[in-house]
């Protein structure tokens, strides 16, 4: 109980009382929304479509998996959220809207789970595709999916899953598309933003961030490096690094 109270005090100190209450109400509202009959019907249809994707491409990426199921010592269940794969059409629409030459960019999914977004990204001609996942069981599941994946639309064969903490991940050189599907809380998100800022200071380059289910959008909004260029409130945001082409 003492640890919980200390955590609450830390949040109030950071957000202020009004900000803390506002954030809490948003979370409660989101929880209640998930319980409505309409939302349950949508979830059922999404689950059916998700499993249809798996059957078509001979993979295992569907299903909501609470991280409490895994006993890995590095997993902080207060910071990392459940595995829940993105819907294929949602991914294709958002990533397909990026004004980039995909062949010049490395695609990176932070909190990549069993690799659904990585497989979907391979439908675009990215230079490389990298997933970063902390839980070994999910990482191993992604590697199995790479081996069994069947898709005539696949345009990138260079898929990789890295089993490590996202806050310790070293971003590769070259232009980047960084993808996040509501993987962790604002504390971890802040560390990710700082890590990417440091990487950009060492090597400025075109960088786009696609943040889906953007519940901690304000973390990216506070960064002096990134500007928001597109999105839909509480659904997704696209950020672009402020970058000047070298003369």
N, C-alpha and C positions, 0 to 999 in steps of 0.2 A: 504493500500500500504506500509505503514511504517513497519507493522508487517511482510509482505512478504519479504521486503528488509533485515530486521534483520535476518530472517530465512535463506536467501541466504548467508548473511555474515557469519552466524554460520556454514553453510555447507562448505563454502570456507575455513574457519579457520580450520575445522576438516579434510577436504579432500585435501586441496590445490587447486589452480586454475586448474591445469591440471586434477587432479582427479575428480573435480566437472564437468568439461567439458566432460570428458570421460564418467562419470556416466550419464550425461544428454543425450549424444549421444546414449548410449545404450537404454535408455528409449524411445527416439524418434524412434530409429530403431525398437524396439519391437512393438511400436504403429503402425508404418507403415506396419510391417509384418502382423499384425492382420487384416489389410485392404486388403491384397492381395486376388485375387480370389481363389487361392489354399487353403489358410488358412481358408477362409470363408466356402469352401466345407468341410474341415476337421471338423470345428466347427459344421456344420450341422449334419454330420455323428455322431460326439460325442454326440450331443444333443439327437439324435434319440436313440443311444445306452443307454444313461443315463436314458431316460424315459422308455425304455424297461426294464431296471433293476428295476425301481420303480414299474412297472406293475407286474413283476414277483414276487416281494417280498412284494407287498402291502404297499408301503411306499411313502413318498413325499420328495425326496431329490434332485431332478433335478432342473436345472435352475440357471442362473446367477442373483444374487440379489444385486444391489448396496446398500451399507450401508446408503447412503443418504436417503433411504426410511424410515429409522428408526430414531425416534427423541429422542432416549435415551440419557440422559445428559452425560453418561460416554463414549459415542462413539466419538472419535476424527476422523473425516472423512479424515484427512490428514495422519493419522497413520495406520488405519485399512483398509484393502482392501475388495473388494466385496466378497460375498459368491459365490463360484464356486466349485462344488463338483469334486473330483478326479474320473477319469475313473476306473471302477472296475478292468479291466485287468492290468492297470498300477500299481494299489495298490497291487494286488496279486503278481505281478512279483517282485516288489521291496521289499515288506515286507517279501515275501516268500524266498528271497535270504539271509536274515539275518542268520548268523551262530550261532543260539541260540536254546535253549530248550524253546519254547514259554511258556510252562506251568510254568516256573520259573519267568516270567516277567509280570510286569504291563504295559499295553499299554496306553499312554496318547496322546491325540490329542489336541494341543493348537490352539484355534480358530476353534472349531469343527463344528460350524454352525448347520445344521439340522441333523448331525450325519452320513453322508455317510461313512466316514472313520471308524467310530466306528462300524457300521454294518458290514463292510467288515472285520474289525479286528476280529469280532466274529467268522469268519470262521477258525481262528487259535485258538489253545487251550491256550490263554493267561490266567493268573491267575485272572486278573481284567482288565476292559477297562473303561477309564475315559475320557470324553470330557470336555474341558474348553472353555466356550463361554460367551462373555460379553453381547450380545444383547438378552434380555429376549424372544423376539418373536422367534428367532432361537433356543434358548435353549428349549423352550416349544415345538417347532416343533420336535426337537430330541427326547424328551420324548414321544411324540405321536408316532413317528416312532418305538421306542423300543416296544411299546405296540402292534403295528399292524404287526411288522416284521414277515415274514414267510420265513424260509430258512432251508431246510433239512440238509444243510452243516454246520449249526451253531454248534460251539464247545465250545463257552464261553457264559454263560448266565448272567454273572455279569457285566452288562452295566450301566453306570452312566453318567449323564451330570451335570456339576457344572456351575452355572451362576455366574461368577466372572471375574475380571480383571486378565489376565494371569500373569501380573507382581507381583500380590499379591498371586498367587497360591502356596500352600505348597505341594511340591512333596512328595508322599508317600514313605514309607520305602521299601527296596527290590530292585532287579534289574529292570531297566526301559527301555522301548522303547518310546522315545519322537518323535512324528510325527508332522510335519508342512507342510501345503500345501499353501505356499505363503500367509500367513494370515495378515502380518503387515509389517511396514517399519523397517529400520535399527535401529532407536532409540528404539522402543519397543523390537526388536530382541536383542539388546545389554543388555537390562534389563533382558530379559528371560535367556540369557546366564549367566549373573552374578548371577541370582537367582539359576540356576541349579548348578553353581560352588559352591555357598555357601552350598546348600543341599549336594553336594558330599563331601565337607570338613567335614560336620557334620557326614555323614555316607557314606564312600567310598563304592561303589558297582558297578557291571557291568551296564553300561549305553550306549545305542545306540541312536543316533539321526538320524532320516530320514527326510531330508529337501527337499521337492519337489518344483520345479520351484524356484531354489536356486538363486534368484536375489541378495540376500545379503549374499552370501556365505562367503565373507571376514570377516563378524562378527564372525562366528564360527571359521574361520581360524586363527583369532587373539587370540583365547582362549588357554592358556597354558594347559588346562585340556584335550581338545579334539584333536584327530588326525583323519584326513580324511582317510578312508579305502576303499571307493568305490564311484562310481558315474559316471554321464555323464554330461559334461559341460552345464551349464544353464538349465539342466533338473532336476537332483536330485543329492544330496550328502548324503553319509552315514558317520557319525562320530562315533567314539568310545572313551569313556573316558579312559584315561591312568590309569589303575587300576591294582594293584598287589593283587593277592589272598592272604588272611591272612594265615600265616603258622600255 
